[in-house]
Amino acid sequence: MNLRRLFAIVVKELRQLRRDKLTFAMIVGIPTMQLLLFGYAINMDIRHLPAAVLDQARTAQSRQMIAAIAQTQVLDLDFRLRTPQDVDALLRKGDISAALVVPPDFERRLIERDRPPLQIVVDGSDQTVQQAVRQLAALPLNTLLNPAAPAPPANVEIVNFYNPGRRAPVNTVPGLIGVILTMTMVLFTAMALVRERERGNLEFLIATPVSPTELTVGKVLPFVGIGLIQVTLVLLLGVVIFHVPINGSLADVYVASLVFIVASLALGVFLSTLAKSQFQAMQLAFFTFLPQILLSGFMFPYAGMPKPAQWLAEILPMTHFMRLIRGILLRAATLADLWPELAALGAFIVIVLGVAIARTSKRLD
């Protein structure tokens, strides 16, 4: 082996890498992003879950207990309810993750200890919420009211809505629809458009009456059908193999999935305007995929993230789809109940696809 020739090849590759600014940015950006996300944004110590309180006792001691539980900062008791029906409505819409219910005979239960004096109704469609509430329920109630008092044998009754068996597939399978669509739609679209540019087909299309909008839509439209097929496949396997319930409307599931597919395709189109090769398109797709899977609430609790990470998560389409698909499949929510999530996806589509088409027009001109 000739060391001089070997050294010359190494120098050549380093110089080529330096000229490839996007690849160099990925080399620095991906580990930096992973470090920041895992070290700063990912936090399993959940605090400030949106919650409601239904105080049916309305005594001084019940108010003291509610205040003591609020001081733990696990639940943010921002909603004061009057009827159990209000609890059902807020949970179904996803406005709250849990509800603290104080029965009318709270003080008698606390003294006699024959039944749990408190009840926490939990949104079982999110396992991280269940875990946080179970830790809160383990606190001795008498100790919260009076540190010198002995702890009762039973503290809080947890009522698990939407996943009473606490089976993991019920939570993960709906989220996997978003993960699979994000991987395939963004990557396939970005690489397909870049491939046309690498083969010189875009220059050929300049001489045709095809507009940039027609070109973009025509290239990504077949992927819409592919995405819907993937949704059907995951739903079918989830029901048959893992017995995942479909509590909501299938029509709502497909409408929400269609909007998310279009949002993912819009992101793929935008990435294709930044990449110069299929390899760069793959790099960019991975760069956008990582924060989506980490910040959307699929793997790690959204409530445990600091505010800047939550603001970033709200920009990502998978965050809103995760709420949509879990809400429809598990909580039987309707699109009307979850309209803010649909509106967020619609705004993402308009902005990102508009920028992508404008960049495509500039390239063709």
C-alpha positions as CSV (number, residue, x, y, z in Angstrom):
1,M,0.0,0.0,0.0
2,N,1.4,3.3,-1.1
3,L,0.9,5.8,1.8
4,R,1.4,8.8,-0.4
5,R,-1.5,7.8,-2.7
6,L,-3.6,6.8,0.3
7,F,-3.0,10.2,1.9
8,A,-3.9,12.0,-1.4
9,I,-7.2,10.2,-1.5
10,V,-8.0,11.1,2.1
11,V,-7.2,14.8,1.4
12,K,-9.4,14.7,-1.7
13,E,-12.3,13.3,0.3
14,L,-11.9,15.8,3.1
15,R,-11.9,18.7,0.5
16,Q,-14.9,17.3,-1.2
17,L,-16.7,17.0,2.2
18,R,-15.8,20.6,3.0
19,R,-17.4,21.7,-0.3
20,D,-20.5,19.7,0.5
21,K,-21.9,22.1,3.0
22,L,-25.1,20.2,3.7
23,T,-23.4,16.9,4.5
24,F,-20.9,18.8,6.8
25,A,-23.8,20.4,8.5
26,M,-25.4,17.0,9.1
27,I,-22.2,15.7,10.6
28,V,-22.3,18.5,13.2
29,G,-26.0,19.0,13.4
30,I,-27.2,15.4,14.0
31,P,-25.1,14.7,17.2
32,T,-25.8,18.2,18.4
33,M,-29.5,17.8,18.0
34,Q,-29.4,14.3,19.7
35,L,-27.5,15.7,22.6
36,L,-29.8,18.6,23.1
37,L,-33.0,16.5,22.7
38,F,-31.9,13.7,25.0
39,G,-30.1,15.9,27.6
40,Y,-32.5,18.8,27.7
41,A,-35.9,18.1,26.2
42,I,-36.4,14.4,27.3
43,N,-37.6,14.3,30.9
44,M,-39.4,11.3,32.4
45,D,-40.2,13.2,35.6
46,I,-43.6,14.4,34.6
47,R,-45.0,17.6,36.0
48,H,-47.9,19.9,35.3
49,L,-50.3,17.5,33.6
50,P,-53.5,19.4,32.5
51,A,-56.2,18.2,34.9
52,A,-59.6,19.0,36.4
53,V,-61.1,18.7,39.8
54,L,-64.7,17.6,40.7
55,D,-65.2,18.4,44.3
56,Q,-68.5,16.9,45.4
57,A,-67.8,17.2,49.1
58,R,-67.1,21.0,49.1
59,T,-65.7,21.0,52.6
60,A,-62.8,22.7,54.2
61,Q,-60.9,19.4,54.4
62,S,-61.6,18.5,50.8
63,R,-60.3,21.9,49.7
64,Q,-57.2,21.4,51.8
65,M,-56.6,18.0,50.2
66,I,-57.0,19.5,46.7
67,A,-54.6,22.3,47.5
68,A,-52.1,19.7,48.9
69,I,-52.3,17.6,45.7
70,A,-51.9,20.7,43.6
71,Q,-48.7,21.6,45.5
72,T,-47.1,18.3,44.2
73,Q,-47.1,20.0,40.7
74,V,-47.9,16.6,39.1
75,L,-51.4,17.9,38.2
76,D,-52.4,21.4,37.2
77,L,-56.0,21.6,38.4
78,D,-57.1,24.4,36.1
79,F,-60.6,23.1,35.4
80,R,-63.3,23.2,38.1
81,L,-66.1,20.9,37.2
82,R,-69.6,20.3,38.4
83,T,-70.8,17.0,37.0
84,P,-69.1,13.7,36.0
85,Q,-70.3,14.3,32.5
86,D,-67.9,17.3,32.3
87,V,-65.0,14.9,33.1
88,D,-66.0,12.6,30.2
89,A,-66.2,15.5,27.8
90,L,-62.8,17.1,28.6
91,L,-61.0,13.7,28.6
92,R,-62.6,12.8,25.2
93,K,-61.4,16.2,23.7
94,G,-58.0,15.8,25.1
95,D,-58.2,19.0,27.1
96,I,-57.1,17.2,30.3
97,S,-55.0,14.2,31.0
98,A,-56.6,13.4,34.4
99,A,-59.4,14.4,36.7
100,L,-59.4,14.5,40.5
101,V,-62.8,13.4,41.9
102,V,-63.7,14.0,45.5
103,P,-66.8,12.0,46.6
104,P,-69.6,13.6,48.7
105,D,-68.6,11.5,51.8
106,F,-64.9,12.3,51.5
107,E,-64.4,12.9,55.2
108,R,-66.2,9.8,56.3
109,R,-64.1,7.7,53.9
110,L,-60.9,9.3,55.2
111,I,-61.8,8.4,58.8
112,E,-63.3,4.9,58.3
113,R,-60.8,3.8,55.5
114,D,-63.4,1.4,54.1
115,R,-63.2,2.8,50.6
116,P,-60.7,5.1,48.8
117,P,-61.5,8.7,49.8
118,L,-60.3,10.0,46.4
119,Q,-60.6,9.0,42.8
120,I,-58.4,10.0,39.8
121,V,-59.7,9.4,36.4
122,V,-56.9,9.0,33.9
123,D,-56.6,9.2,30.1
124,G,-55.3,5.7,29.5
125,S,-54.4,6.5,25.9
126,D,-51.1,7.8,27.2
127,Q,-49.0,5.4,29.3
128,T,-46.7,8.1,30.6
129,V,-49.8,9.8,32.2
130,Q,-50.8,6.6,33.8
131,Q,-47.3,6.2,35.3
132,A,-47.2,9.7,36.7
133,V,-50.7,9.4,38.3
134,R,-49.8,6.0,39.9
135,Q,-46.9,7.7,41.6
136,L,-49.1,10.5,42.8
137,A,-51.7,8.0,44.1
138,A,-49.0,6.2,46.1
139,L,-48.7,9.3,48.4
140,P,-50.4,8.8,51.8
141,L,-53.4,11.2,51.9
142,N,-53.3,11.6,55.7
143,T,-49.7,12.7,55.5
144,L,-50.6,15.3,52.9
145,L,-53.2,16.7,55.3
146,N,-51.2,16.1,58.5
147,P,-47.6,14.9,58.5
148,A,-48.0,13.4,61.9
149,A,-51.0,11.2,61.0
150,P,-50.6,7.6,60.0
151,A,-51.0,6.7,56.4
152,P,-54.2,4.9,55.4
153,P,-53.9,1.5,53.8
154,A,-55.7,2.6,50.6
155,N,-55.2,6.1,49.2
156,V,-56.5,6.8,45.8
157,E,-58.6,4.8,43.4
158,I,-57.4,5.1,39.8
159,V,-59.9,4.8,37.1
160,N,-58.2,4.1,33.7
161,F,-60.3,5.3,30.8
162,Y,-59.8,4.0,27.3
163,N,-57.2,1.4,28.3
164,P,-58.5,-0.3,31.5
165,G,-56.1,-3.3,30.9
166,R,-53.1,-1.0,30.6
167,R,-51.9,-2.9,27.5
168,A,-49.0,-1.4,25.8
169,P,-50.1,-2.1,22.2
170,V,-53.2,0.0,22.7
171,N,-51.0,3.0,23.2
172,T,-48.2,2.2,20.7
173,V,-50.0,0.9,17.7
174,P,-52.0,4.1,16.9
175,G,-48.8,6.1,17.3
176,L,-46.9,3.8,15.0
177,I,-49.2,4.9,12.2
178,G,-47.7,8.4,12.6
179,V,-44.2,7.0,12.8
180,I,-44.5,4.9,9.7
181,L,-46.1,7.6,7.6
182,T,-43.5,10.1,8.7
183,M,-40.6,7.8,7.7
184,T,-42.1,6.8,4.3
185,M,-43.9,9.9,3.1
186,V,-41.1,12.4,3.8
187,L,-38.3,10.2,2.6
188,F,-40.0,8.8,-0.5
189,T,-41.2,12.2,-1.7
190,A,-37.9,14.0,-1.1
191,M,-35.9,11.3,-2.9
192,A,-38.3,11.0,-5.8
193,L,-38.1,14.7,-6.7
194,V,-34.4,14.8,-6.2
195,R,-34.0,11.8,-8.5
196,E,-35.8,13.6,-11.3
197,R,-33.3,16.5,-10.9
198,E,-30.4,14.1,-10.9
199,R,-31.6,12.4,-14.1
200,G,-32.1,15.8,-15.9
201,N,-35.8,15.4,-16.2
202,L,-36.5,18.8,-14.7
203,E,-34.6,20.5,-17.5
204,F,-36.7,18.5,-20.0
205,L,-39.9,19.7,-18.3
206,I,-38.9,23.3,-18.7
207,A,-39.7,23.0,-22.4
208,T,-43.2,21.7,-21.7
209,P,-46.3,23.5,-20.6
210,V,-46.1,21.8,-17.1
211,S,-46.2,24.3,-14.3
212,P,-44.2,23.9,-11.1
213,T,-47.4,23.3,-9.2
214,E,-48.6,20.6,-11.6
215,L,-45.1,19.0,-11.5
216,T,-45.0,18.9,-7.7
217,V,-48.6,17.7,-7.2
218,G,-48.3,15.1,-9.9
219,K,-45.1,13.7,-8.4
220,V,-46.5,13.4,-4.8
221,L,-50.1,12.4,-5.6
222,P,-49.4,8.7,-5.9
223,F,-47.8,8.7,-2.4
224,V,-51.2,9.7,-1.0
225,G,-52.6,6.4,-2.0
226,I,-49.6,4.6,-0.7
227,G,-50.0,6.3,2.6
228,L,-53.6,5.4,2.9
229,I,-52.8,1.7,2.2
230,Q,-50.2,1.8,5.0
231,V,-52.8,3.2,7.4
232,T,-55.2,0.4,6.4
233,L,-52.5,-2.2,6.9
234,V,-51.4,-1.0,10.4
235,L,-55.1,-0.7,11.5
236,L,-55.9,-4.2,10.3
237,L,-52.8,-5.8,11.9
238,G,-53.4,-3.8,15.1
239,V,-57.0,-5.1,15.4
240,V,-56.3,-8.7,14.4
241,I,-53.0,-9.3,16.2
242,F,-53.0,-6.9,19.1
243,H,-56.7,-6.3,19.6
244,V,-56.4,-2.6,19.5
245,P,-59.9,-1.0,19.7
246,I,-61.4,1.4,17.1
247,N,-63.7,3.4,19.3
248,G,-64.2,6.3,16.9
249,S,-65.3,6.7,13.4
250,L,-63.2,5.1,10.7
251,A,-64.1,8.0,8.4
252,D,-62.5,10.4,10.9
253,V,-59.4,8.2,11.1
254,Y,-58.9,8.3,7.3
255,V,-59.6,12.1,7.1
256,A,-57.1,12.8,9.8
257,S,-54.6,10.4,8.2
258,L,-55.1,12.1,4.8
259,V,-54.4,15.5,6.2
260,F,-51.2,14.2,7.9
261,I,-50.1,12.4,4.8
262,V,-50.4,15.7,2.8
263,A,-48.4,17.5,5.6
264,S,-45.7,14.9,5.4
265,L,-45.6,15.1,1.6
266,A,-45.3,18.9,1.9
267,L,-42.3,18.5,4.1
268,G,-40.8,16.0,1.7
269,V,-41.3,18.4,-1.2
270,F,-39.6,21.2,0.8
271,L,-36.6,19.0,1.6
272,S,-36.2,18.1,-2.0
273,T,-35.7,21.8,-2.8
274,L,-32.8,21.9,-0.3
275,A,-31.0,18.6,-1.3
276,K,-28.8,18.2,-4.3
277,S,-28.6,14.4,-4.3
278,Q,-30.7,11.5,-3.0
279,F,-28.1,10.9,-0.3
280,Q,-28.6,14.5,1.0
281,A,-32.4,14.0,0.8
282,M,-32.1,11.0,3.0
283,Q,-30.0,12.9,5.4
284,L,-32.5,15.7,5.7
285,A,-35.4,13.3,6.1
286,F,-33.6,11.6,9.0
287,F,-32.8,15.0,10.5
288,T,-36.5,16.0,10.5
289,F,-37.7,12.5,11.6
290,L,-35.7,12.4,14.8
291,P,-37.2,15.4,16.6
292,Q,-40.7,14.3,15.4
293,I,-40.5,10.9,17.0
294,L,-38.9,12.2,20.2
295,L,-41.0,15.3,20.8
296,S,-44.4,14.2,19.5
297,G,-45.3,12.3,22.7
298,F,-44.9,8.9,21.0
299,M,-41.8,7.8,23.0
300,F,-41.4,10.4,25.7
301,P,-44.0,12.4,27.7
302,Y,-44.9,15.8,26.2
303,A,-45.8,17.1,29.7
304,G,-42.2,16.4,30.9
305,M,-40.6,18.6,28.3
306,P,-39.5,22.2,29.0
307,K,-41.4,25.0,27.4
308,P,-39.0,25.6,24.5
309,A,-39.2,21.9,23.5
310,Q,-43.0,22.0,23.7
311,W,-43.0,25.1,21.4
312,L,-40.8,23.2,18.9
313,A,-43.1,20.1,19.2
314,E,-46.1,22.2,18.3
315,I,-44.5,23.1,14.9
316,L,-44.0,19.4,14.0
317,P,-47.0,17.7,12.2
318,M,-46.5,14.4,14.0
319,T,-47.3,16.0,17.4
320,H,-50.8,17.0,16.2
321,F,-51.4,13.7,14.4
322,M,-50.5,11.7,17.5
323,R,-53.3,13.6,19.4
324,L,-55.7,13.1,16.5
325,I,-55.2,9.3,16.0
326,R,-55.1,8.4,19.7
327,G,-58.2,10.6,20.3
328,I,-60.2,9.1,17.5
329,L,-59.2,5.5,18.0
330,L,-59.1,5.2,21.7
331,R,-61.2,8.1,23.1
332,A,-63.9,8.0,20.4
333,A,-63.3,11.7,19.8
334,T,-64.6,13.3,16.6
335,L,-62.9,15.7,14.3
336,A,-65.0,18.5,15.7
337,D,-63.6,17.7,19.1
338,L,-60.0,17.8,17.8
339,W,-60.4,20.7,15.3
340,P,-57.3,22.6,16.7
341,E,-55.0,19.8,15.7
342,L,-56.5,19.7,12.2
343,A,-56.1,23.4,11.9
344,A,-52.5,23.2,12.9
345,L,-51.8,20.6,10.2
346,G,-53.6,22.7,7.7
347,A,-51.5,25.7,8.5
348,F,-48.4,23.6,8.2
349,I,-49.4,22.3,4.8
350,V,-50.1,25.8,3.4
351,I,-46.9,27.4,4.7
352,V,-44.5,24.6,3.9
353,L,-46.0,23.6,0.5
354,G,-46.2,27.3,-0.5
355,V,-42.5,27.8,0.3
356,A,-41.6,24.6,-1.5
357,I,-43.5,25.5,-4.7
358,A,-41.9,28.9,-4.7
359,R,-38.4,27.4,-4.5
360,T,-39.3,24.9,-7.3
361,S,-40.5,27.8,-9.5
362,K,-37.2,29.6,-8.9
363,R,-35.2,26.5,-9.9
364,L,-37.2,26.0,-13.0
365,D,-36.8,29.6,-14.0
